[in-house]
Amino acid sequence: MRLLAIVSAACVASVAMLAGPPLPRVESVTTEKAEFAPGGAIRIEGSTGELNVEGWDEPSVEVTVTRYTWDANSDRAKRELNRVQVAKPVVSGKELTITTTHKKSLSVHVDYRIRVPRDSKLVIHHDTGDVVVYDVGGDIDATAKRGGVVLQVPASGQYAIDAKNKTGGDIYSDFPGKTHYTWVLMGDKLVSDAPAGAHHLHVRVGIGGITIQKMAA
């Protein structure tokens, strides 16, 4: 038993020596801003990572993207970060589009903070990672392949909800609705009706949960 303990301790020490010191974090932060009148539609295409969309009072859209990785070789790290490109917001009439293009890279992490006029309409096509929308009162159409989607909307609004996931999480809503369980795929579906003129919340998630909350006053 004593010999086993000595061998185990030696193995742990060897692994620690091979691991070496922690790698430094290398990051790139970019911010783009575009004038955009309230009430328009904002499309977010191809995003991956942590996506946060916030409503604000400005007649503009601000996109802050933080890309980061851990690597002792700064040149190699920068090449990896450049594999994820977020284009400047493109305005066409009453629609603004934010597009991400990326080559597969498991080492690059991306955080988005996008601020939009509060009564904007959102169309989000997200790949992998969590999506959080806060204080946006217009229609929201959000799709994510893998990751949770959280919508925190004004409590005074009226919403027609159509939320569905395939597997891997529950659906919760502070607003009333009918829940349907799809046992074959272990998914959930939540549907609620609302009077004419209500805002629409349409959410689809492949793997992950969906949460719809009333904002705190």
C-alpha positions as CSV (number, residue, x, y, z in Angstrom):
1,M,0.0,0.0,0.0
2,R,2.9,2.4,0.9
3,L,4.6,1.6,-2.5
4,L,1.3,2.3,-4.3
5,A,1.0,5.7,-2.6
6,I,4.6,6.6,-3.5
7,V,4.1,5.6,-7.1
8,S,0.8,7.6,-7.3
9,A,2.5,10.7,-5.8
10,A,5.3,10.4,-8.3
11,C,2.8,10.2,-11.2
12,V,1.0,13.3,-10.0
13,A,4.3,15.2,-9.7
14,S,5.3,14.2,-13.2
15,V,2.0,15.4,-14.7
16,A,2.3,18.7,-12.9
17,M,5.8,19.2,-14.3
18,L,4.6,18.4,-17.8
19,A,1.7,20.7,-17.5
20,G,4.0,23.6,-16.6
21,P,2.8,27.2,-15.8
22,P,-0.7,28.3,-16.9
23,L,-0.8,29.7,-20.4
24,P,-1.3,33.5,-20.8
25,R,-4.7,34.8,-22.1
26,V,-4.5,36.6,-25.4
27,E,-7.6,38.6,-26.4
28,S,-8.8,41.0,-29.1
29,V,-11.6,43.4,-28.4
30,T,-13.4,45.3,-31.1
31,T,-16.3,47.8,-31.0
32,E,-18.4,48.9,-33.9
33,K,-21.3,51.4,-33.8
34,A,-23.9,52.2,-36.4
35,E,-26.7,54.7,-36.4
36,F,-30.1,52.9,-36.5
37,A,-33.6,54.3,-35.8
38,P,-35.8,52.6,-33.2
39,G,-38.4,50.1,-34.4
40,G,-36.3,48.4,-37.1
41,A,-35.2,44.8,-37.5
42,I,-31.8,43.6,-36.4
43,R,-30.4,40.3,-37.7
44,I,-27.6,38.5,-35.9
45,E,-26.2,35.7,-38.2
46,G,-23.6,33.0,-37.5
47,S,-22.7,34.1,-33.9
48,T,-21.0,31.5,-31.7
49,G,-20.0,31.8,-28.0
50,E,-21.8,33.9,-25.4
51,L,-24.2,36.3,-27.0
52,N,-25.7,39.2,-24.9
53,V,-28.2,41.6,-26.5
54,E,-29.4,44.6,-24.4
55,G,-31.9,47.3,-25.1
56,W,-31.0,50.9,-24.6
57,D,-32.2,54.4,-25.3
58,E,-29.8,55.4,-28.1
59,P,-30.8,55.5,-31.8
60,S,-27.9,53.2,-32.7
61,V,-26.5,49.7,-32.4
62,E,-23.2,49.1,-30.7
63,V,-21.4,45.7,-31.1
64,T,-18.5,44.8,-28.8
65,V,-16.8,41.5,-29.5
66,T,-14.2,39.9,-27.3
67,R,-12.3,37.0,-28.8
68,Y,-9.8,35.2,-26.6
69,T,-7.6,32.2,-26.2
70,W,-4.7,30.9,-24.1
71,D,-1.4,30.5,-25.8
72,A,2.3,31.3,-25.0
73,N,2.9,32.1,-28.6
74,S,1.2,35.4,-29.2
75,D,1.6,35.3,-33.0
76,R,0.0,31.9,-33.2
77,A,-2.8,33.1,-30.8
78,K,-3.5,36.1,-33.0
79,R,-3.8,33.9,-36.1
80,E,-6.3,31.7,-34.2
81,L,-8.3,34.8,-33.1
82,N,-8.5,36.0,-36.7
83,R,-10.3,32.8,-37.6
84,V,-13.4,34.4,-36.2
85,Q,-14.4,37.5,-38.1
86,V,-17.4,39.8,-37.1
87,A,-18.3,42.1,-39.9
88,K,-19.3,45.7,-39.3
89,P,-23.1,46.2,-38.9
90,V,-24.7,46.7,-42.3
91,V,-27.7,48.9,-42.5
92,S,-30.2,48.5,-45.4
93,G,-33.4,50.6,-44.9
94,K,-35.1,49.5,-41.7
95,E,-32.9,46.4,-41.3
96,L,-29.4,46.0,-39.7
97,T,-27.3,42.8,-40.1
98,I,-24.4,41.6,-38.0
99,T,-22.7,38.6,-39.5
100,T,-20.0,36.4,-38.1
101,T,-17.8,34.2,-40.3
102,H,-15.5,31.6,-38.7
103,K,-13.4,28.7,-39.4
104,K,-13.6,25.9,-36.9
105,S,-11.3,26.5,-33.9
106,L,-11.8,24.9,-30.6
107,S,-9.4,27.2,-28.8
108,V,-11.1,30.5,-29.6
109,H,-13.9,31.8,-27.3
110,V,-16.1,34.7,-28.3
111,D,-18.3,37.0,-26.2
112,Y,-20.7,39.5,-27.8
113,R,-22.3,42.5,-26.2
114,I,-24.8,44.1,-28.6
115,R,-26.8,47.1,-27.6
116,V,-29.9,47.9,-29.6
117,P,-32.9,50.3,-29.4
118,R,-35.4,48.9,-27.0
119,D,-38.3,48.4,-29.4
120,S,-36.2,46.7,-32.1
121,K,-37.2,43.4,-33.7
122,L,-34.6,40.7,-33.3
123,V,-33.8,37.8,-35.6
124,I,-31.0,35.6,-34.1
125,H,-29.3,32.6,-35.8
126,H,-26.8,31.4,-33.2
127,D,-24.6,28.3,-33.4
128,T,-23.1,27.2,-30.0
129,G,-23.2,28.9,-26.7
130,D,-25.8,30.8,-24.5
131,V,-28.0,33.6,-25.7
132,V,-29.3,36.3,-23.3
133,V,-31.7,39.0,-24.5
134,Y,-32.5,41.8,-21.9
135,D,-34.9,44.7,-22.1
136,V,-35.9,44.3,-25.8
137,G,-39.6,44.8,-26.2
138,G,-40.1,44.0,-29.9
139,D,-40.7,40.7,-31.7
140,I,-37.9,38.1,-31.1
141,D,-37.1,35.2,-33.3
142,A,-34.1,33.3,-31.8
143,T,-32.6,30.0,-33.0
144,A,-29.6,28.2,-31.3
145,K,-28.1,24.8,-32.2
146,R,-26.6,24.1,-28.8
147,G,-26.9,26.3,-25.7
148,G,-29.5,27.9,-23.5
149,V,-31.7,30.9,-24.6
150,V,-32.9,33.4,-22.0
151,L,-35.3,36.2,-22.8
152,Q,-35.9,38.8,-20.2
153,V,-38.6,41.1,-21.5
154,P,-40.7,43.9,-20.1
155,A,-43.3,42.6,-17.7
156,S,-46.0,45.0,-19.0
157,G,-45.9,43.6,-22.5
158,Q,-48.2,41.1,-24.1
159,Y,-46.5,38.1,-25.9
160,A,-47.6,35.3,-28.1
161,I,-45.0,32.6,-27.3
162,D,-43.9,29.7,-29.5
163,A,-40.9,28.0,-27.9
164,K,-39.5,24.5,-28.6
165,N,-36.4,22.5,-28.0
166,K,-35.4,19.1,-29.2
167,T,-33.5,17.8,-26.2
168,G,-31.3,18.6,-23.2
169,G,-33.3,21.2,-21.3
170,D,-36.6,22.5,-19.9
171,I,-38.7,25.4,-21.0
172,Y,-39.8,27.9,-18.4
173,S,-41.9,31.0,-18.7
174,D,-43.2,33.6,-16.3
175,F,-46.0,34.1,-18.8
176,P,-48.9,31.6,-19.0
177,G,-48.9,29.0,-21.7
178,K,-49.5,25.4,-22.6
179,T,-46.6,22.9,-22.4
180,H,-46.3,19.9,-24.6
181,Y,-43.8,17.2,-24.1
182,T,-42.3,15.4,-27.1
183,W,-41.2,12.1,-25.5
184,V,-39.7,10.7,-28.6
185,L,-37.0,13.3,-28.7
186,M,-37.2,14.2,-25.0
187,G,-38.0,17.8,-26.0
188,D,-40.5,20.4,-24.8
189,K,-42.8,22.9,-26.4
190,L,-44.5,25.9,-24.9
191,V,-47.3,27.8,-26.7
192,S,-49.4,30.8,-25.6
193,D,-51.9,32.9,-27.4
194,A,-52.2,36.7,-27.0
195,P,-54.5,39.4,-28.3
196,A,-53.9,41.0,-31.7
197,G,-51.0,43.4,-31.6
198,A,-49.0,41.4,-29.1
199,H,-45.3,40.8,-29.6
200,H,-44.2,37.4,-30.8
201,L,-41.5,35.4,-29.1
202,H,-40.4,32.5,-31.4
203,V,-37.6,30.3,-30.0
204,R,-36.0,27.1,-31.3
205,V,-33.1,25.3,-29.6
206,G,-31.5,22.1,-30.7
207,I,-29.8,21.1,-27.4
208,G,-30.4,23.3,-24.4
209,G,-33.1,25.0,-22.3
210,I,-35.3,28.0,-22.8
211,T,-36.2,30.6,-20.2
212,I,-38.7,33.5,-20.7
213,Q,-38.7,35.9,-17.7
214,K,-40.5,39.1,-16.8
215,M,-37.9,41.8,-16.1
216,A,-37.7,43.1,-12.6
217,A,-39.2,46.6,-12.2
